[in-house]
């Protein structure tokens, strides 16, 4: 009987370990830049916390154009740890209202997480 309970306890402990997942929790997932003149390069850090129970690993990202660059941690973010994703946007050749999603792919419970930035770009006067 004692052996049965020991085996049951080990089985339940290892089964709960399989259900552990990482999870993004962004402090603010949408950022609005102030009105900007064309040609400026804008950057913003999106701060997040891994609120899951397993290390969080960002594996890739997706953006609409090469005008947007993304830098993210290349190492696993431990549960409870805070880190950030840096997004840089080159406004050269971009005009008026811009709304750009950045899709992050990770090992989180929700495999894809979207962060977004908005900016109104004033065209150069010679246009």
N, C-alpha and C positions, 0 to 999 in steps of 0.2 A: 504494500500500500504506500509506504514511504517513497519507494522508487517511482511509483505511478505519479505522485504529486510532484516529485522532482522533475520528471520528464515533462509533465504538463506545464510547470513553471518555466522551464527552459524553452519550450515550444511557444508559449505565449509571449515571452520576452523577445525572442527572435522575430516573431510575426509582427510585433509592434514596431520593431526597427525597420522593417521593410516599408512601412507606411510613412516614414519620416520624409518630409520634402522641404525644399527651400521655398521661400516666398518673398517677392518684392513688396516693399511698402514705401512708396515715394512720399516725401514730405509734401511736394507739390509737383505734379506730373505735367502741368501746363505752365509755360512761361511766356509772358508778353513783354517784348522789348519795347523801349520808347521809340517814337517816330525817328527814323534814321535816314541819312542821306546815302544815296547809291554809292557804292565803292567801299563802304565800311565793312570791316570784318567783326562780327559779333560772336561772343562766347558766353556760355552759361553752364554752370555745374548743377546737375539734378542730383540732389542728395537722397539716398535711400537707405533703408535698413532691411537686413534679412530677418524677417519676423517668423521664418520657418524653423524647423527643427533639424535641418541638414545644411551643410555648406552650399552656398549659392555660387554658381559658375555661369558667367555670361559667355556665350560661345560665338555670337555674331550679331550683326545689326543690318538693317535695311533702311535706305533713304531714297527719296525721289530723284535726287540729282547729285552730281559731284560737288555742288556748291555747299553741301553739308558734310562735315567731317565729325566722326564720333570717336572718342577715346574712353575706354572702359577698363576696369581692373582685369588683369590677365591671371590673377590668382583667385582661389575660392574665398568667398566672404563667409566667415563663420556665423552661425546663428547668433542674433543679437548685435552683430557688428554693423557699423555705419560706414558707408563709402559713397562714391559719386560717379556719375557718368558726365563727361564733358562733351558738349555739342558746340561746334563752331560753324557759323553760317557766313559765307561770302556774298554780300549783296550786289556785287558787280554784275550788271546786266539783269538785275531783278527789280521790278517796279511795283509800286502800290501795295495792296494788301497781300501779304505772304503768310501762309499757314502750312507748316511743314511737320509731318509726323516722322518720328524715328521709332522703328520697331526693333526691340531688343529680343534676341532669342537666348534662352537660358534653360537650366535644368529645374526651374521653378515649377510649382504646381500648374500654373498657367504658363505654357511654354513660350508664348509671345506676349510681351508687355509693350504698350505704346506710350511714349512721351511726346509732347507736342510743343512747338514754339510758334508764336505769332509776331509779326512786325509789319509796320507800314513803312515802305521804302519810297522816299521822295526821289524821282529821277533827276539826273544831272540837268542843268538848265540848257545845255546845248542839244538836248534831244528834241 
